[in-house]
Each structure stands twice: as C-alpha cells, then as structure tokens.
C-alpha cells in the first residue's frame, strides 16, 4: 500500500505520524492540567468566594464563565452594563477592564486560574 506512494510522501509519512502523536499528547496534557486546575478551584472555593465583574460583550468573560461552569467552580457574576451596583463596584475597585475577578475581597484584572487559586489559598 505504501509502496505506491511517491518517494517524497513515503519519507514524510513517519514525520507526519510523529507530529500527529506529539500534537495529540500535547492536547491530552493540556486537558489533564485544566481538569486538575478545576479540581483545585472546586476544593478551595466556597460559594461567595469568587465574584466576576463582567461585560456583556467581553470574550474573555465568556471564556472564564464557560470554563468555571464546566469545571463546577462556584462563582457569582454581575454585568456592568445591566447592573448599577455592579458598575459602582467596578468603579470603586478602580478596575480597568473585564473580567475583573474579586477573590475573597482581592481584585484581579483578568481570569488567571493560578492567581485565583493563590488568592483562595491565602
């Protein structure tokens, strides 16, 4: 079957297989790491510990929301465009963008799983 392939393709086939294996292994490792991060946050976070100040048009907010829901991490969320109290908190914290994470009272710009975990540990 492979004998019918042109010589150049026969030479590149092993390289393509190795590349496919490396890419698959990389995806698997990333997925395992994300699941482990989710487990850590689930164990550390209690209801009310994490609040995400969001914007309805924020792509990064959507990604954070999706990940936390998929990993069953307890969090609250408010939107600055639709909730006056949320906008007031956003301004009072001197936030410069969304998502703004409030983890046990500590303000963090952006969603970084490791930073959230670190704040929950302290």
MIGURO-888509 format. One record per residue (C-alpha): x, y, z; residue in one letter. Coordinates in steps of 0.5 Angstrom, whole numbers, padded with zeros to 4 digits, always signed. Example, Ala and Ser with C-alpha at 12.3 -4.5 7.8 and 13.67 -1.06 7.14 Angstrom:
<sites>
+0025-0009+0016A
+0027-0002+0014S
</sites>
This chain:
<sites>
+0000+0000+0000X
+0005+0005+0002X
+0010+0003-0004X
+0005+0006-0009X
+0006+0013-0005X
+0011+0018-0009X
+0018+0017-0005X
+0018+0024-0002X
+0011+0022+0001X
+0014+0016+0004X
+0019+0020+0007X
+0015+0025+0010X
+0010+0020+0013X
+0014+0018+0019X
+0015+0025+0021X
+0007+0027+0020X
+0006+0021+0024X
+0011+0023+0030X
+0008+0030+0029X
+0001+0028+0030X
+0003+0024+0036X
+0006+0030+0039X
+0000+0034+0038X
-0005+0029+0041X
+0000+0028+0047X
+0000+0036+0048X
-0007+0037+0048X
-0008+0031+0053X
-0003+0034+0057X
-0007+0041+0057X
-0014+0038+0058X
-0011+0034+0064X
-0008+0040+0067X
-0014+0044+0066X
-0018+0039+0070X
-0013+0039+0075X
-0014+0046+0076X
-0021+0046+0076X
-0021+0041+0082X
-0016+0045+0086X
-0021+0051+0085X
-0027+0047+0087X
-0024+0045+0093X
-0021+0052+0095X
-0027+0056+0093X
-0033+0056+0097X
-0040+0060+0095X
-0039+0067+0095X
-0031+0067+0095X
-0031+0069+0087X
-0034+0074+0084X
-0033+0076+0077X
-0035+0083+0074X
-0036+0082+0067X
-0038+0086+0061X
-0044+0083+0056X
-0039+0084+0050X
-0033+0081+0054X
-0030+0075+0050X
-0025+0074+0056X
-0031+0074+0061X
-0035+0069+0056X
-0029+0064+0056X
-0028+0065+0064X
-0035+0064+0065X
-0035+0057+0061X
-0029+0054+0064X
-0032+0056+0071X
-0038+0053+0070X
-0036+0047+0066X
-0031+0045+0072X
-0037+0047+0077X
-0033+0052+0081X
-0037+0056+0085X
-0038+0064+0083X
-0042+0070+0082X
-0042+0074+0076X
-0045+0081+0075X
-0045+0085+0069X
-0043+0093+0069X
-0048+0095+0063X
-0054+0092+0066X
-0053+0092+0074X
-0052+0099+0077X
-0049+0096+0084X
-0044+0092+0079X
-0042+0098+0076X
-0041+0102+0082X
-0037+0096+0085X
-0033+0096+0078X
-0031+0104+0079X
-0030+0103+0087X
-0025+0098+0085X
-0021+0102+0080X
-0022+0097+0075X
-0019+0098+0068X
-0022+0092+0064X
-0026+0086+0065X
-0027+0081+0067X
-0025+0084+0074X
-0024+0078+0079X
-0026+0079+0086X
-0023+0073+0090X
-0024+0074+0098X
-0024+0081+0097X
-0018+0082+0093X
-0018+0085+0086X
-0015+0082+0080X
-0015+0084+0073X
-0017+0078+0068X
-0018+0071+0069X
-0012+0067+0071X
-0013+0060+0075X
-0007+0060+0078X
-0008+0067+0081X
-0015+0066+0083X
-0012+0059+0087X
-0007+0063+0090X
-0012+0068+0093X
-0016+0063+0095X
-0010+0059+0099X
-0008+0066+0103X
</sites>
